[in-house]
Amino acid sequence: MSSDGTDRVEYYFNTRTRMVEKGRQSSWEHLMGPYETEQEAARALEKAQERTEAWDEDDARWRGDDG
């Protein structure tokens, strides 16, 4: 239940099955989330890749080897 007293559904992306789960159905070691929507959970890997690339670019700039 959320802080406003309503039941809140959370979604997770299962990295083993590559499927979105409504609520926590699997072991934590295979889940990314929670996410507020099914669509957000479905983009979990894509979003993680985008963040990793951005962090790598920031690191390169910090080191001064951004070309």
Sequence and secondary structure as in RCSB ss.txt:
>XXXX:A:sequence
MSSDGTDRVEYYFNTRTRMVEKGRQSSWEHLMGPYETEQEAARALEKAQERTEAWDEDDARWRGDDG
>XXXX:A:secstr
  TTSS    EEEETTTTEEEES  S GGGEEEEESSHHHHHTHHHHHHHHHHHHHHHHHHHHT   
